[in-house]
Amino acid sequence: MKQFFGAFFGSILGFFLTGIVSALIIGALVAGALKSAFNSEKGSVFTVKPNSVLHLKIDGEIKDRGRENPFEDLDFGSFMPPEALGIKNISDALKKTKTDENIKGIYLDIRNVSAGFATIEELRNALLDFKKSGKFIYAYSETYSQKEYYLATSATKIFMNPQGGMEFKGLSSQVMFFKTALEKLNIEMQIFRHGKFKSAIEPFMLDKMSEANRLQIETYINSIWGSLLNGISKERKISVNDLNNMCNTLAINSPEAALNNKLVDGLMYEDEVMSLLKKDLKLSEKDKIVFAALNKYQKSQSKEEKKDLKNKNKKPKVAVVYAIGQIMSGEGDDETIGSDDIAAAIKDARLDSTVKAVVLRVNSPGGSALASDVIWREASLCKKVKPFIVSMGDVAASGGYYISCASHRIFAQPNTITGSIGVFGILPNLQKMFSEKFGIHIDSVNTNLHSDVGTPFRPVTASEQGYVQSGVEKVYDTFIGRVAEGRNTSKEMIDSIGQGRVWSGADAIKINLVDELGGLEDAIAYAAKKANVSDYKIEELPKVKDPFSKFLSRGEDEMENRLMVKNLGEQYKYLKFVKSVVNLKGVQARVPYDIIIE
């Protein structure tokens, strides 16, 4: 009886505590939403003070589409994801600071950059454009990775902690192979592909790179490295040969070596950099520097912007559709491209008479060939009625290229990963693993000879191999046909540069897979010009879920992913890759493995 009452009252107490916590969370959400709505009606919530410095703190992910936290003044701990910087948000802020008399310069505070090389290129170009205003950029970090240093070379002055370090050794791309491990588990991966370079399946059938795969990796990482060296050489006035020599001899082994080789301008602690900033701002040592944080500065409005805001709804629109992540059928989310969502977004933009042009921002390694074709169909319909332009991010390969090829013009960065025009399918055979490792046997009853084709519990027969391979060949033929039509060339020509081969953006422009080197802003400007509009507003699609829906929809998967990232760090990418392979369905138009260049 005592245990009964203890459990009973414990349950009641738990119920009331849960109710109180839930009420507090919902109340805070409502308060945050009301505050957000009030501020949006009120206008600017941040005023830039004279003699300010924009504090551009890079600490974490830089995404194609920024993720704002409408409840930034409320502490939800691990309930809400961290706010992510969006490349367009940063670019817009930097354009505004060029002419803002209250902003005297930028403090580029580099802590931890998580982004691909093309994203770094886009941000770096925006900073270089800002520097044309004559205002200063001071870059500071305790340590610099190669990506972080490349970004820092956009600055007027580069400073590093005297006890810090710099990574400067060249690029490397490594591939993990699972063949022997699978053999030990008695798992047979039955492979179907078209394209000698389509090496997404190599980790399951080889123990090292094929010669074709090694060739394509050498080609594109050398292209990317060459682009980085040219950028560093131009800004730091150091020859490419000297930079390569530093890498080959591992010369940059200390902060002093970085300073002596003119890679940085000074070895200082952060307080010493602040003292230099004060001198530039004509402040005394006792004065405080007025910093404007990027997220706050974005909410500031000049008189012209306030006036322009009143007429905003009357302006024609350029729609920017964000296609980010692996491509799959159905609905997607912030990290995946759902064919339903993206196709619907392109269709909405096509049917909206106020939208005069569409820009598809693609950052995807590909995925389902069927889902890619669904998106391609809407893209091709949109192209018939209004300008349809593609802006490629870090990766726009395989299925990512499939959904891009119907456009009027393709923009990419020199270090974008693209191409990979090829397809594959994988059917695992787990029969031996179950029988020999676990003593489990599977028996089947079929109505027809091949009713269980595709089951993981037996190998495919010779006739079934032909059946599956014919499906792969048909998808590949359709794929190169789509690309040939979009690029106004022949299927034979596309096949010659296809076969699953991966290209850098710099090389892709030479073979007519890309039209122009540039970022999202360049693609938007071109789309507006082609639509003959000069005064327009941007509409971002698909529409972002309201804060309540996003909060309530954060389920076990997201919490699990965040815990994995926290506990596994960089090693999480390998687990993520294995999970994505397990979930593969149908014929895939996907980039080889996960391309990781460091």
N, C-alpha and C positions, 0 to 999 in steps of 0.2 A: 504493500500500500504506500509506504514511504517513497519507494522508487517511482510509483505511478504518479504521485503528486509532484515529485521533483521533475519528472519528464513533462507533466502537464503544464506546470507553471513556467518551466523553462521554455516550452514551446510558445506559450502566450507572451513571455518576455521577448523572445526572438521575433515574434510576429510584430509586436509594437515597435521594437527597435528598427526592424526592416521598414515599417511604415514611416517612422520618423525620418530615417535616412532618405527614403524615396521622396518624401514630401520636401525635404530640404533641397535635394537635387533638382526636383521639378520646379520648386520655387525659385531657385537660383537661375535655372534655365529661362524661366519666364521673365525674371528681372533682367537677365542679360539680353534677352530678345527685345524687351521693351526699351532698354537703354540703347540698343543698337538701332532700333526703329526711330527713337527720338533723335539720336545723333544724326541719322541719315536725313531726317526732315530739317533738322537745325542747320545742317551744312557742315562746315569744317569743324573738326574737334581738336585740331592741333595748329598752333600758330608758330611759324618759324621766326625765331629771334634774329636780330642783326648779328653779323660776325659769327655765324654758326658753322659747324663742320658736320657733314653727313657721315654718320657712323655706319659703315657698311660691314657688318659682322657676318662672316661666312663660317658657320658652324653647323654642319649637317648637310642635309640634302638640298640640292638645287633642282627643282622640278620644272617641267614644261609649263604646268599650270599650278600656280601657287595655291596653297591651302591656308586660308585665313581662319583664325579662331575667334568667332564672334563673342566668346566668353573669356577674352584674354584677361579681364580684371578679376576673374573668379578662379579659384584654385580647385581643380578636379583631380589633381594627381594623375594617376595612370588611366583615368576614364577617357580623357581626351587626348588625341595624338598631338605631337608637337607641331607648331606652325611651320610650314615649309615655304621656303622662298621660291617664287615663280620667276622664270627668266624674263617674262614679259613685264611683270611688276617691277623688277629691278631696272630693266631697260627704260621703262616709262619714267621711273623716278630719276634716272641719270639724265635723261633728255631734259627733264624739268629743271634739274639743278644747274644745267649749263647756263641758263638765263636768269636764275634766281639770284638776285643781288645779295640776299641774306646768307647764301651758302658760299663760303670762301674756298672750300676744298673738300676732299674726301679722306677719311681715315679708313683704309682697307685693312680690317682686322681679321686676319686669316687664322682660324682655329683648326677646323677640320672640314675639308671639302669632300663631299660625296656626290660626284657627278661624272658623266662621261666626258671624253675629250671634246666632242662637238659642243656640249653645253658650256664647257670652260671657254672654248673659242668664242662663243656668242657673247658671253659675259665680258670677256677680255676686250672684244671689239667695241662693246658699249662703253667700257672704261676708256679705251683709246680715243673714242669719239668725244667723250667728256673732256679729255685732256686738251683737245683742240681749243677749248674755251680759254686756256691760259691759266686755269686754276690748278692747284696742286693735288696730287694723290700721294699720300704716304702709306706704304704697305708695311705691315709688321706681322711677324710670326715667331714663335719660339722655335719651331722646326718647319721645314718646307719639304713636302713630297714633290715629285716632279710636276704633277698637275698643279699643285699649289704655287710652285715657283713660276710656272708658265703664266698663271693668272697674275702673279705679283709683278711680272715684267711689264705690265701695262702702267705701272706707277711711275711717278716722277722720281721718287726715292724708295729704295727697298732696304728695310732694316731687319736684323735678326738678333735674337737673344745671344749674348756672348757665350753662354753655355749650351746653346741649342745645336741644331744640326741641319744638314741639307742632303737630300737624296738626289744624286745626279749620276746616273749610270747607264742610261739608255732604256729602251722598252723591251719587255719580255711578255710572251703569251704562252701559257701552259695549258695543257689539256689532260684531264684525268681519264684513264682507261679502266674499264670494268670487266673486260673479257675473262681474265683468269679468275677473278672473284666469282663471276657468274658460273664458270665451269666448276668451281669447287662446290657451288650450291646446286649443281646439276640443272641450271637454268639455261635454256637455249633461246637466244633472241633470233627470230626468223625475220630477215631483213628484206625489204622491197624498196628500191629507189630508182630514180633516173637522175643521172649526173655524176660524173667521176669526181667532181669537187663537192658533191653533196655529202659532207662528212659528219652530219649530225649523228649518224649511226655508227661512225667509226669507234667510239668508246665501247661499243657493245660487241664488236667483231674483230678488233685488233688490239695489240698491246703497245703500239706506237703509231705515230702519224704516217699516213700514206705519203708517197712522194708528191701527189697532186695537192694534198692538204698542206704539206709543208711549204710548197711553192706559193700557194695563195696567202698563207699566213705571213711568210717572209715579205711578199709583195706589199700587203696592206699595212703591216706594222712599220716597214721602212718608209712607206709613203707618209704615214702619220708622224713618225719621228722626224722626217725631213721637214714637214710643215712646222712642227714645234721648234726645231733648230733655227729655221729661217725667221720665225717670229722673235725668238730670243736674240738672235744675231742682230736683227734690225734695231731693237729697242736698247740693247746693252752695248752695241758697237763692238761685238766680239765675233771673229770669223767662225763660220761653221766648222772648219777644220780644227780650230782651237777648242771649240766646244766638244767635238767628238774625241779629241785627244784627252780632254779632262775625264771623259767617261771611260775611255779605254785604259787609262792609267789609274783610275779611281782616285784622281787627284783631290777631289772635294771630300776630304776626310775629317774636316774640322771647320768651325766657324771662321777661323783665321784664313784657311785655304779659300773659302768662298769669297772673303773680302779681298785677298791678294789677287784672285783671278777675276775681280771686278763683277762678280755675280751679284753682290750686294754692295750697298753704299755705306753701311755702318753696322757695327756690332753694339747694340744698346739694349738696356732694359727698357721696359715699357714706359716707366716714369721719365726716362731720358728722352724718349721720343715725344712724350707730352710736352716736355720743356721746349723742344724744337718747334712743335706746333704753336706753342704760346708766342714764340718769337715771330713766327710768320703772321700770327694774328695780332701782333703788337700788343700783347698782354703782359702784365707783370707776372712774376713767379707765383705771387699770392692769388692771382685771378684764376677763376675756373673756366675751363673751355666749355662752351655751349655746344653739346652734341645733339644732333637730330637723328634719332634711330630711324632706320629705313621704314619699318612698319608704321611709325608715327608720321614720318614725312609724307608717306603716300596719302595720308588723310588730310594733309594741308591743302588749301585752295587759295589761289591768287584771285584778285578781283575779276580778272579776265575769265578764269575758270568758273567762278560762281555765276558770272553772266552767261557763259557758254552752257552751263548746266541747265539753265531754264529752257534753252532751245534744243537740248540734246535729243529729246524724243521726236523732234521734227526732222532730224538728220537721216540721210540714207545710211545703211549699215553695211559693214563688211563682217561676215560671220567667220569666226575661227572655231573649227571643230577639232577637238583634241582627241587623238586616237593613241592611247598610251598603254603599253603592256602587251602581253600575249593575246593573240586573237582566238576567240572561241565563239561558239554559237550561243544565242540567248542573250541574257542581260549581263553587262559587265559592271565594273566599279572603278574606283580611282586607279587601280593597279592593273586592270585587264580591259581588253577591248571586246565588248559584247557586240556581236553583229546586229542584234536588234537595236541597241542603243545608238550606235554610230550610224547605221543606215537610216534610222528615224531622224537623227539630228541633221544629216545631209538632206534628207527629204524635206524636213521643215524649212531649212534654209532655201531650198530650191523653190518651194511653193510660196514663201514669204516675199511679197512684192517689194517690201522695204529693204530686203537684203539684195544688194547689187552685185556682190561677189562673194566667193567662198574660199577660205584657206583651210586646207586640211593639214594639221600639224601631226606628223607621224613619228612616233618613237616606239618601235616595235620590232622584235626578232621574228615575228610571224606567228604561225600557229595553224589552226584548222584551214585547209584549202577551201572547204565549202563555205565557212564563215567569211573568208576573205573574198570569195566570189559574190556573196550577198552584198557586201560593202561596195565592191567594185561596180556592181550593177547600179547602185544609187549614185555613185560618183560619175559614171558614164552618162546617166540621165541628167545630172546637174550640169555637166559640161556642155550639154546641148543648148542650155537656156541662159547660162551666165558664166562669167569667168570662174574657173575652178583651178586653184593653184595649190601646190604641195610644198610644205616646208618640212624638211627632214631634220630630226634631232640627232641623238647619239647613234641610234640604230634604226634603219628603215630597210630591212632585208627580208627576202623570201616573201612571206605573206605581207610583210610591211611594204615591200615593193609592189606586190600585187595590187594593193588598195591605192597605191600612188600612181600607177602607170596610166590611168585614164585622164590625167590632168592636162591642162594647157601648158603648164610649165612647172619644173621641179627645181627647187632650191635645196642645196645641201652645204654643209661645211666641208672643208678639205679633209677633216678627220672623221666624218660620218662613215659608219659601216653600212654598206648597202649592197644591192645585187642579190646573190644567193638564189638565183632563179632556178629552182629545182624542187623536187618533192620526194617524200619517202613515207613508208609505213613500217610499223614494227608489230609483230605478233609474237608475244612470249610463249614458249612452250615449257610448262611447269610440271609435265608428267613425271619425269625422272626425279625431280626434287621431292614431289609428294610421295612417290612410291619408295624411293631409296633412302631418303632422309627421314621421312615421317611415317612410313608404312601405310600411307593412305592411297587407296586405289579408286579411280573414277570409272564408272561404267555408264553407257548411254543407250538410249533407245531413240531411234530416228525414224521419221516417216519417209525420208528420202536419203539418197546416197551421201549428200553433202550437207545435211541439215545442221550439223554442228561445226561447220567450217568457221574458223575464227576463235574457237574455244581455246583457252590456255592450257587445256588438259590433254592435248595430243598434238603431234606435229602435223603440219599440212602435207597433203599428198602432192605428187608432181602436177596433177591436173589443177589442183587448188592453187598451187604456186602460180601457174599461168593465169588463173582467174584474178588473183590479187594483183599480180604484176600488170595485167592489162588495165586495171583500174588506175594504177599509178601512172602508166604511160598516157592514159586518156587525160588525167589531170594535168600532167606536164605539157601535153600538146595544147590544151586549153590555156594554160598559163603563158606559154611563149606566144600564143596567138593574141592574147589580151595585151601583152607587152608590145608586140610588133604593131598592133593597131594603134596603141597609144603613142608609140614613139615614131610612127610613120615609117616603118621599115619592114623587112621580111622576117618570117619565122626562122629561116635559116641563119640570118645574121644574129638574131637574138639567141638561137641555140649555140652559136659559136662562142658567145661571151657568157652564156648561161651555164648549164651543166652543174648548177649549184655553186658556182664560183663567187666568192665574196670580194668586193672591191671597196677601196676607200673613196670618199667623195671626190678627192682630187683626181683619182684615176677614172672614176665613173663618168666624169664630164668629158673625158677624152674618147669614150666609147659610146656616147649618146644615151647613157642611162640617166644622166643629170644634165640640166640646162645651164645652171648658174650657181656659183658659189655665193652663199649668203645665209642669213638667219631668218627668223620669223618676221622681224620688222621689214626686211627686204621683200619677203613674200607678200606681206600685207600691202606695202607700198605699190608693188607691181600689180596686185589684184585691183586695187583702187584705181590705178592709172588705166588699166585695161577696161574697167567699168566706167571710166570717164567721170569719177567722183573725186573731189578734192577735200571737201569738208564732210566728214563721215564719223560715225561712232562704231566701236567694236562690240559685237555681240558674241559672247563665248558660249559654245555648245559642246556636249549636252549640258542642259541646265544642272547646276549644282543642287543637290538635295538641301532642303531646309535643315537648320541646325538640329531640330528635334528629331527628324527622321534619321539623320546621320548618327546622332547620339544613341537612339534606340536600336539602330540596326547594327551597332558594333557588337558582334557576337563572339563566340569562342574562337573562331578562326583568326580574327585580328588580334585578340589577346594572346593567342598561342604564338602567332608570328612575331609579335613584339617581344615576348619572353624569349623566344629562340634567338632573335637578333641580339638581345641583351646578353644572353648567356654564351652564345657561340661566336659572336662577333663576325669577323670576316669569313669564318668557316660555314656560316649559315648559307652562303650562296651555293655550296655543294649539296646540302640537304634540299634546298629549294629546287635545284636542278633535278635531283632524283624524284622528288614529289611531282614535278611537272611531267616527267617521262611516264610515271605510273598512270597519270591521268590522261595521256594521249588517246584520242579517239579519231578514227578515220584517217584518211590520207593527210599528211602534214606538209605545209609549205613553211618551213621553219629554218632559221639560221642554224649553222652547225653549232651544237652544244651551247654553252654560255660563253660568249667571247669576253674574256677578261684580259685586259692589257694593263700592265703595271710597269 
